[in-house]
Amino acid sequence: MTSKARGPLDGIRVVDLTSVMLGPFCTQILGDMGADVIKVEPPHGDIGRFTGAAKNRGMSAAYLAKSRNKRSVALDLKHPEGREALAAITATADVFVHNIRPKAAARLAIDYESISALKPDIVYASATGFGEAGPYVDKPAYDDLIQGASGLASLFGQVTGEPRYGPSVLADKTTGLYLTYSITMGLLHKERTGEGQKIHVPMYEAFSAFVMSEHMQGKTFEPATSAAGYQRMLTPHRKPYATSDGYVCVLPYNDKHWGKFFTLIGQPELANDVRFSDQSARSANIDALYAIVAEAIKTRTSNDWLKTLEDADIPVMPMNAPDDLFDCPHMQAVDMFPLVDHPSEGELRHIKIPVSFSKTPGSIRKHAEKLGESTDDVLREVGYSDQTIAALHRDGVARRASDE
């Protein structure tokens, strides 16, 4: 797989010790944008290699999606020789990123003090469960736990009557985006000043900030004027609306939208109803308003509503299942799920880089590699001889793809 597009991060080397979803999602984006991402894995591999659908062991669909544009290096960091090899690689890097809890990071000598001693201008980023100043600092954190602790699961419960986790790894991926922008801002600072720095992205705090952005409400004020929670998000009527033959997603939002919608459903007088006459009134009476929408939408087919509402310039979309995205005419037109040939996994679909740059577009340049596929190449790049590399393999410190 080759591409002339190199991306805005071309020339940046990232040492990536992250695993599962949060960190790999971040470093996939860095790789897509041109960075040379060296994914350092233990000899048994990132657990994400074994999660979900797969044709071959260690090459799961989730791993294939998150590990493109990365080089896999397998080292046992519990061995001094493994840590020495990592140190040699790190000395050539611009960014060092991991999601290992502080005590374990210190034991492996990958804490900021150790890494910055090797490369003083390194942009060192860690993403762990909790802020370092709090009592939870060394607690383990996973997406479900953070969805629950941040209030998100409770918000689902306020709508449905039972707390639920969102059916996506929302906390991991959201925190991964925080991590991505934090690293790029660290690189900008380094470009301007020559200075590296330590960056920490705590999952609990980051996702809580994400959730509470709209749900602070009355808790914004001191003393509080109301409980936390944005009512428009919490009405049980905020959901895809049942039509006579399916569902559609409808969102009249401003005064103009609502005026048109009330006319379309044969109730134009509602535009002058004091409950619905402006944004503040509608927000205060959102349950009643959305109940009216739900009843009206039942009267026609999905296709009828899609055409009618689009013609009226009222926001509407079909309700798709994940499988439907592959047949969506818009997704097909933008080539959202391109087919590629992988050397070991055969034909597979990627997810397109969703952002565009007019001067420095990102690209998918490299397939997700087998465990340790680039171990020898990277070690040679940092000065290791073939004899030394062979000794690392013989002693079980390093692993290459052919060792499987």
C-alpha positions as CSV (number, residue, x, y, z in Angstrom):
1,M,0.0,0.0,0.0
2,T,1.6,3.3,-1.1
3,S,0.5,6.9,-1.3
4,K,2.2,10.1,-2.2
5,A,0.3,12.0,0.4
6,R,2.3,12.3,3.6
7,G,0.2,14.4,5.9
8,P,0.9,17.3,8.2
9,L,2.8,15.1,10.7
10,D,5.3,13.8,8.1
11,G,8.7,13.6,9.8
12,I,7.3,13.1,13.3
13,R,8.2,9.8,15.0
14,V,5.9,8.5,17.7
15,V,6.8,5.7,20.1
16,D,3.4,4.1,20.9
17,L,3.0,1.9,24.0
18,T,-0.8,2.1,24.1
19,S,-3.2,-0.8,23.9
20,V,-6.9,-1.7,23.5
21,M,-8.8,1.3,22.2
22,L,-8.1,4.7,23.7
23,G,-4.5,5.1,22.9
24,P,-4.5,3.1,19.6
25,F,-7.4,5.3,18.3
26,C,-5.2,8.4,19.0
27,T,-2.1,7.0,17.4
28,Q,-4.0,5.7,14.4
29,I,-5.0,9.3,13.7
30,L,-1.4,10.5,14.2
31,G,-0.3,7.8,11.7
32,D,-3.0,8.7,9.2
33,M,-1.8,12.3,9.4
34,G,1.8,11.2,8.4
35,A,3.6,10.3,11.6
36,D,5.9,7.4,11.8
37,V,4.2,5.4,14.5
38,I,6.2,2.7,16.1
39,K,3.8,0.4,18.0
40,V,5.8,-1.3,20.8
41,E,4.0,-4.4,21.9
42,P,4.8,-7.1,24.4
43,P,5.8,-10.5,22.9
44,H,2.2,-11.8,23.3
45,G,0.8,-8.7,21.5
46,D,-1.7,-6.0,22.3
47,I,-4.9,-7.6,23.6
48,G,-6.8,-5.6,21.0
49,R,-5.4,-8.0,18.4
50,F,-7.6,-10.7,19.8
51,T,-10.9,-8.8,20.4
52,G,-13.8,-9.4,18.0
53,A,-14.1,-10.8,14.5
54,A,-11.0,-12.2,12.9
55,K,-9.9,-14.4,10.0
56,N,-6.5,-15.2,11.6
57,R,-5.4,-15.1,15.2
58,G,-3.9,-11.8,16.3
59,M,-5.4,-9.9,13.4
60,S,-8.9,-8.9,14.6
61,A,-11.1,-6.4,12.8
62,A,-10.6,-3.9,15.6
63,Y,-6.9,-4.3,15.4
64,L,-6.8,-3.9,11.6
65,A,-8.8,-0.7,11.9
66,K,-6.7,0.9,14.6
67,S,-3.2,-0.3,13.6
68,R,-2.9,0.9,10.0
69,N,0.0,3.3,9.4
70,K,2.0,1.8,12.3
71,R,5.1,-0.4,12.5
72,S,4.9,-3.3,15.0
73,V,7.9,-3.9,17.3
74,A,7.6,-6.6,19.9
75,L,9.8,-6.2,22.9
76,D,9.7,-7.6,26.5
77,L,10.1,-4.6,28.6
78,K,10.5,-6.7,31.7
79,H,14.0,-7.6,30.5
80,P,16.8,-5.0,30.8
81,E,17.7,-5.6,27.2
82,G,14.1,-4.8,26.1
83,R,14.2,-1.6,28.0
84,E,17.5,-0.7,26.5
85,A,16.1,-1.3,23.0
86,L,13.1,0.9,23.8
87,A,15.5,3.6,25.1
88,A,17.4,3.5,21.8
89,I,14.2,3.9,19.8
90,T,12.9,6.6,22.1
91,A,16.1,8.6,21.6
92,T,15.1,9.0,17.9
93,A,11.4,10.0,18.6
94,D,9.4,13.2,18.9
95,V,6.5,11.8,20.9
96,F,6.2,9.0,23.5
97,V,2.7,7.9,24.4
98,H,1.3,5.2,26.7
99,N,-1.8,4.3,28.7
100,I,-0.1,2.5,31.6
101,R,-0.9,3.4,35.2
102,P,1.8,5.5,37.0
103,K,3.2,2.9,39.3
104,A,3.6,0.3,36.5
105,A,5.1,3.0,34.3
106,A,7.7,3.8,36.9
107,R,8.5,0.1,37.3
108,L,9.2,-0.2,33.6
109,A,11.2,3.1,33.6
110,I,8.8,4.7,31.2
111,D,7.7,7.5,33.6
112,Y,8.3,11.1,32.4
113,E,11.6,11.5,34.4
114,S,13.1,8.4,32.8
115,I,12.0,9.2,29.2
116,S,12.8,12.9,29.3
117,A,16.3,12.0,30.5
118,L,16.8,10.1,27.3
119,K,15.2,12.8,25.1
120,P,14.8,16.1,26.9
121,D,12.6,17.6,24.1
122,I,10.2,14.7,24.0
123,V,6.5,15.3,23.9
124,Y,5.5,12.8,26.6
125,A,1.8,11.9,26.8
126,S,0.1,9.5,29.0
127,A,-3.6,8.7,29.1
128,T,-4.8,6.8,32.2
129,G,-8.0,6.5,34.1
130,F,-7.7,9.3,36.6
131,G,-5.9,12.5,37.4
132,E,-2.6,12.2,39.3
133,A,-3.7,14.5,42.1
134,G,-6.8,12.4,43.1
135,P,-7.3,9.3,45.2
136,Y,-8.2,7.2,42.2
137,V,-4.9,7.7,40.5
138,D,-3.9,4.0,40.4
139,K,-7.3,2.5,39.9
140,P,-7.9,0.6,36.6
141,A,-10.3,2.2,34.2
142,Y,-12.3,0.8,31.3
143,D,-14.9,2.3,29.0
144,D,-17.9,0.9,30.8
145,L,-16.6,2.0,34.2
146,I,-16.0,5.5,33.0
147,Q,-19.4,5.7,31.2
148,G,-21.0,4.8,34.6
149,A,-18.8,7.0,36.8
150,S,-19.1,10.1,34.6
151,G,-22.9,10.1,34.8
152,L,-23.6,9.0,31.2
153,A,-25.2,5.6,32.2
154,S,-27.4,7.4,34.7
155,L,-28.6,9.8,31.9
156,F,-29.6,6.8,29.9
157,G,-31.5,5.6,32.9
158,Q,-33.4,8.9,33.3
159,V,-34.7,8.4,29.8
160,T,-35.3,4.6,29.7
161,G,-35.9,3.8,33.4
162,E,-32.7,1.7,33.6
163,P,-29.1,2.8,33.5
164,R,-27.3,1.7,30.4
165,Y,-23.9,2.0,28.7
166,G,-23.9,3.4,25.2
167,P,-23.3,0.7,22.7
168,S,-20.0,2.1,21.6
169,V,-16.7,2.6,23.4
170,L,-17.6,6.3,23.9
171,A,-15.3,7.1,26.8
172,D,-12.3,5.5,25.2
173,K,-12.7,7.2,21.8
174,T,-13.6,10.6,23.2
175,T,-10.6,10.5,25.5
176,G,-8.5,9.3,22.5
177,L,-9.5,12.5,20.7
178,Y,-8.5,14.6,23.8
179,L,-5.1,12.8,23.7
180,T,-4.7,13.4,20.0
181,Y,-5.2,17.2,20.2
182,S,-3.1,17.4,23.3
183,I,-0.1,15.7,21.5
184,T,-0.4,17.9,18.5
185,M,-0.5,21.0,20.7
186,G,2.6,19.7,22.5
187,L,4.3,19.4,19.1
188,L,3.3,22.9,18.2
189,H,4.9,24.2,21.5
190,K,8.0,22.2,20.7
191,E,8.2,23.6,17.2
192,R,8.0,27.2,18.6
193,T,10.3,26.8,21.6
194,G,12.3,23.6,21.3
195,E,10.9,22.4,24.6
196,G,9.3,19.1,25.3
197,Q,6.8,18.6,28.1
198,K,4.7,16.1,30.0
199,I,1.0,15.8,29.1
200,H,-1.5,13.7,31.0
201,V,-5.0,13.0,29.8
202,P,-7.2,11.5,32.6
203,M,-10.1,9.5,31.2
204,Y,-12.5,10.1,34.0
205,E,-12.0,13.9,33.9
206,A,-11.9,14.1,30.1
207,F,-15.1,12.2,29.6
208,S,-16.9,13.9,32.5
209,A,-16.1,17.2,30.9
210,F,-17.5,15.9,27.6
211,V,-20.7,14.7,29.2
212,M,-21.2,17.7,31.5
213,S,-20.7,20.3,28.7
214,E,-24.5,20.5,28.2
215,H,-25.6,18.8,31.4
216,M,-24.2,21.4,33.9
217,Q,-27.4,23.5,33.5
218,G,-28.4,24.9,36.9
219,K,-25.3,23.5,38.6
220,T,-23.4,26.2,36.6
221,F,-24.6,28.8,39.2
222,E,-23.7,29.1,42.8
223,P,-26.0,28.4,44.6
224,A,-27.4,26.0,42.0
225,T,-30.7,27.0,40.4
226,S,-31.6,23.5,39.4
227,A,-30.2,20.0,39.2
228,A,-27.7,19.0,36.5
229,G,-29.2,17.6,33.3
230,Y,-30.3,19.1,30.0
231,Q,-34.0,18.4,29.6
232,R,-34.0,18.2,25.8
233,M,-31.6,15.3,26.1
234,L,-33.6,13.6,28.8
235,T,-37.2,13.6,27.4
236,P,-38.3,10.0,26.6
237,H,-39.7,11.3,23.3
238,R,-36.2,12.3,22.0
239,K,-35.6,9.3,19.8
240,P,-36.0,8.1,16.2
241,Y,-39.8,8.5,15.5
242,A,-41.9,5.6,14.3
243,T,-43.5,6.1,10.9
244,S,-46.2,4.0,9.4
245,D,-43.5,1.6,8.1
246,G,-40.3,2.3,10.0
247,Y,-38.4,5.2,11.6
248,V,-37.0,8.6,10.7
249,C,-34.8,11.0,12.6
250,V,-36.4,14.4,12.7
251,L,-35.2,17.6,14.4
252,P,-37.0,20.9,13.9
253,Y,-34.8,23.2,15.8
254,N,-35.4,27.0,15.3
255,D,-38.5,29.1,15.0
256,K,-38.6,28.7,11.2
257,H,-38.4,24.9,11.3
258,W,-41.1,24.6,13.9
259,G,-43.5,27.0,12.1
260,K,-43.1,24.9,8.9
261,F,-43.5,21.6,10.8
262,F,-46.7,22.7,12.6
263,T,-48.2,23.7,9.2
264,L,-47.2,20.4,7.6
265,I,-49.0,18.4,10.3
266,G,-52.1,20.6,10.0
267,Q,-51.7,22.4,13.3
268,P,-50.3,25.8,12.4
269,E,-51.8,27.4,15.5
270,L,-49.2,25.7,17.6
271,A,-46.6,28.2,16.3
272,N,-48.4,30.8,18.5
273,D,-48.9,28.5,21.5
274,V,-47.1,30.1,24.4
275,R,-45.5,26.7,25.2
276,F,-43.8,26.6,21.8
277,S,-43.5,30.2,20.6
278,D,-39.7,30.5,21.1
279,Q,-36.6,28.5,22.0
280,S,-36.9,29.1,25.8
281,A,-40.6,28.1,25.9
282,R,-40.0,25.0,23.8
283,S,-37.1,23.9,26.1
284,A,-39.3,24.3,29.1
285,N,-42.1,22.2,27.4
286,I,-39.9,19.7,25.5
287,D,-41.8,16.6,26.6
288,A,-45.1,17.9,25.3
289,L,-43.5,19.2,22.1
290,Y,-41.7,16.0,21.2
291,A,-44.9,14.0,22.0
292,I,-46.7,16.0,19.4
293,V,-43.9,15.2,16.9
294,A,-44.1,11.5,17.7
295,E,-47.8,11.3,17.1
296,A,-47.6,13.2,13.9
297,I,-44.8,11.1,12.4
298,K,-46.8,7.9,12.8
299,T,-49.2,9.0,10.1
300,R,-47.0,8.7,7.0
301,T,-44.3,6.4,5.6
302,S,-40.6,7.0,6.1
303,N,-40.0,7.9,2.5
304,D,-42.9,10.3,2.5
305,W,-41.6,12.1,5.6
306,L,-38.0,12.2,4.2
307,K,-39.2,13.9,1.0
308,T,-41.7,16.2,2.7
309,L,-39.4,17.4,5.4
310,E,-36.4,17.7,3.0
311,D,-38.5,19.8,0.6
312,A,-39.5,22.0,3.6
313,D,-35.8,22.3,4.7
314,I,-36.5,20.8,8.0
315,P,-33.6,18.7,9.4
316,V,-34.3,15.0,8.8
317,M,-32.3,11.8,8.2
318,P,-33.1,8.1,7.7
319,M,-32.5,5.9,10.7
320,N,-29.7,3.6,9.6
321,A,-28.5,0.4,11.2
322,P,-24.7,-0.1,11.0
323,D,-25.1,-2.4,8.0
324,D,-27.1,0.3,6.2
325,L,-24.1,2.6,6.1
326,F,-22.4,0.5,3.4
327,D,-25.4,1.1,1.1
328,C,-25.9,4.8,1.9
329,P,-25.5,6.8,-1.3
330,H,-23.6,9.5,0.4
331,M,-21.2,7.1,2.1
332,Q,-20.7,5.4,-1.3
333,A,-20.1,8.7,-3.0
334,V,-17.4,9.8,-0.5
335,D,-15.9,6.2,-0.5
336,M,-16.2,6.0,3.3
337,F,-15.4,2.3,3.4
338,P,-12.7,1.6,0.8
339,L,-11.8,-1.9,-0.2
340,V,-8.1,-2.8,0.0
341,D,-6.0,-5.9,-0.3
342,H,-4.1,-6.9,2.9
343,P,-1.1,-9.2,2.4
344,S,-2.2,-11.7,5.0
345,E,-5.9,-11.0,5.6
346,G,-7.0,-10.7,2.0
347,E,-9.6,-8.1,0.8
348,L,-10.9,-5.9,3.6
349,R,-12.6,-2.6,4.2
350,H,-11.0,0.4,5.9
351,I,-12.7,3.4,7.4
352,K,-11.8,6.5,5.4
353,I,-9.9,9.3,7.0
354,P,-12.9,11.6,7.6
355,V,-11.1,14.9,7.6
356,S,-9.5,16.6,4.6
357,F,-6.6,19.0,4.1
358,S,-6.1,21.0,0.9
359,K,-2.3,21.1,1.3
360,T,-1.3,18.1,3.5
361,P,-3.9,15.4,3.3
362,G,-3.5,12.3,5.4
363,S,-3.4,8.9,3.8
364,I,-3.5,5.1,4.4
365,R,0.0,4.2,3.6
366,K,0.6,1.0,5.5
367,H,-1.4,-2.1,6.5
368,A,-1.8,-3.2,10.1
369,E,1.2,-5.4,10.7
370,K,1.6,-8.8,12.2
371,L,3.1,-8.9,15.7
372,G,6.7,-7.9,15.5
373,E,6.7,-7.4,11.7
374,S,9.0,-4.3,11.9
375,T,11.0,-5.3,15.0
376,D,14.2,-6.0,13.1
377,D,13.9,-3.0,10.7
378,V,13.4,-0.5,13.6
379,L,16.2,-1.9,15.7
380,R,18.6,-1.7,12.7
381,E,17.5,2.0,12.2
382,V,18.6,2.8,15.7
383,G,22.0,1.1,15.4
384,Y,21.5,-2.5,16.4
385,S,23.6,-5.1,14.5
386,D,22.1,-8.2,13.1
387,Q,24.1,-10.2,15.6
388,T,22.6,-8.2,18.5
389,I,19.1,-8.5,17.1
390,A,19.5,-12.3,16.7
391,A,20.6,-12.5,20.4
392,L,17.5,-10.6,21.5
393,H,15.3,-13.0,19.6
394,R,17.2,-16.0,21.0
395,D,16.7,-14.7,24.5
396,G,13.0,-14.1,24.1
397,V,13.5,-10.3,24.5
398,A,12.3,-9.4,21.0
399,R,9.9,-11.1,18.6
400,R,9.4,-10.9,14.8
401,A,6.4,-12.0,12.7
402,S,8.2,-15.1,11.5
403,D,8.5,-16.3,15.1
404,E,4.8,-17.3,15.1
